[in-house]
Every structure is written in structure tokens, then in C-alpha cells.
């Protein structure tokens, strides 16, 4: 197995990998929440400023 692939696998198993989800709609938001609940650091990106403001407000 490629060493970079092994490194990625290790980061996933140890929850050190950082996840980026593009689009926080009906699919992206639940996916981002699932990764966050599993212990990953998650960054969500969306082009809808109102949606981003609502999410940042909680």
C-alpha cells in the first residue's frame, strides 16, 4: 500500500483527519453532522450567505 494512503488511513482511524463538506443542504449538512459526531473536525462550505449565517448562529 502506498505510504500516503497508509498515512491517510491512520489519520482517519485516529480521528485526526479534517473533513470538508461542500454544500450544506439536505445532504451536506447531515453528512457534516455525522462526521462531527464521529469525532472529526469538520468545515462546511456553502455559497448561500443566509444559510451560513443561520448555521453560525446555531
Secondary structure, 3 states (H helix, E strand, C coil): CCHHHHHHHHHHHCCCCEEEEECCCCCHHHHHHHHHHCCCEEEEECCCHHHHHHHHHC
